[in-house]
Amino acid sequence: NSETVQDVMLGAVERRFGNDLPSSPVEWLTDNGSCYRANETRQFARMLGLEPKNTAVRRPESNGIAESFVKTIKRDYISIMPKPDGLTAAKNLAEAFEHYNEWHPHSALGYRSPREYL
């Protein structure tokens, strides 16, 4: 639901930027799920310095990027994490995103993590 998305979003922004918000809007690409398109979620994203972007409908190449990311997160993180309840799952998901951005090598980035690439 949109509350869970907002919790994960806040955790990711806090981990990435600390107490400061991004100095310029950061693009936040999602699929067209209702929890991502919800007005409350989009407004919350903008308050955090994110610029919500949705993949184009019937554009498999842009949706493929998002689907590949989801597949990687599920395979490399979620499948091995404890999920006794929603709160734990959301906390673990935020930690998975942090690890993915900090340490996970990406072939498109010369096997560097996104943070190393930046």
C-alpha positions in Angstrom: 0.0 0.0 0.0 1.0 3.6 -0.3 1.9 3.9 3.4 4.5 1.1 3.1 5.9 2.7 0.0 6.2 6.0 1.8 7.9 4.4 4.8 10.5 2.7 2.5 11.0 5.9 0.6 11.7 7.9 3.8 14.1 5.3 5.0 16.0 5.3 1.7 16.2 9.1 1.6 17.4 9.2 5.2 20.1 6.6 4.6 21.2 8.2 1.4 21.1 11.9 2.4 21.1 11.8 6.2 19.2 14.8 7.8 19.5 16.8 4.6 17.3 16.6 1.6 18.7 16.3 -1.9 20.0 19.7 -3.2 18.1 19.1 -6.5 15.3 16.7 -7.3 16.3 13.0 -7.7 14.3 11.0 -10.3 12.3 8.2 -8.7 11.3 5.6 -11.3 8.5 3.2 -10.6 6.0 1.0 -12.4 2.4 2.0 -12.7 1.2 0.3 -9.6 -1.6 2.1 -7.7 0.5 2.6 -4.6 3.1 4.5 -6.6 0.6 6.6 -8.5 -1.4 7.6 -5.4 -1.5 11.4 -4.9 -0.3 11.0 -1.3 2.7 9.0 -2.4 3.7 11.4 -5.1 3.3 14.5 -2.8 5.4 12.7 -0.1 8.1 11.9 -2.7 8.3 15.6 -3.7 8.5 16.6 0.0 11.6 14.4 0.2 13.2 15.9 -2.9 12.2 13.1 -5.3 10.7 13.6 -8.7 8.2 10.7 -9.3 8.4 9.2 -12.7 6.4 6.2 -14.0 7.4 3.8 -16.7 5.6 4.4 -19.9 2.6 2.2 -20.5 3.3 -0.4 -23.2 7.0 0.5 -23.3 8.6 -2.8 -22.4 12.2 -1.4 -22.5 11.5 1.0 -19.7 9.4 -1.5 -17.7 12.2 -4.0 -18.3 14.6 -1.9 -16.2 12.1 -1.8 -13.3 11.3 -5.5 -13.7 15.0 -6.4 -13.7 15.6 -4.4 -10.5 12.6 -6.1 -8.8 13.9 -9.5 -9.9 17.3 -8.7 -8.5 16.0 -7.5 -5.1 13.7 -10.5 -4.8 16.5 -13.0 -5.7 19.4 -11.5 -3.9 17.7 -10.0 -0.8 14.1 -10.8 -0.1 14.3 -14.5 -0.6 16.8 -14.8 2.2 15.4 -12.2 4.6 13.2 -13.0 7.6 9.6 -11.6 7.0 7.7 -12.4 10.2 5.5 -9.2 9.8 5.0 -6.2 7.6 7.1 -3.8 9.7 10.1 -6.2 9.7 9.7 -6.7 5.9 9.6 -3.0 5.3 12.7 -2.4 7.5 14.6 -5.2 5.7 13.6 -3.9 2.3 15.0 -0.5 3.2 18.3 -2.2 4.3 18.3 -4.2 1.0 18.0 -1.0 -1.0 20.9 0.5 0.9 23.1 -2.5 0.4 22.1 -2.7 -3.3 23.2 0.9 -3.8 26.3 0.7 -1.7 27.8 -2.7 -2.5 25.9 -4.6 -5.2 28.0 -4.7 -8.4 26.2 -3.8 -11.7 27.5 -5.0 -15.1 26.2 -1.8 -16.7 28.4 0.2 -14.3 31.6 -1.7 -14.9 30.8 -4.0 -12.0 30.8 -1.0 -9.6 28.0 -0.2 -7.2 25.8 2.8 -7.9 27.5 4.8 -5.1 30.9 3.9 -6.6 29.7 5.0 -10.0 28.6 8.4 -8.7 
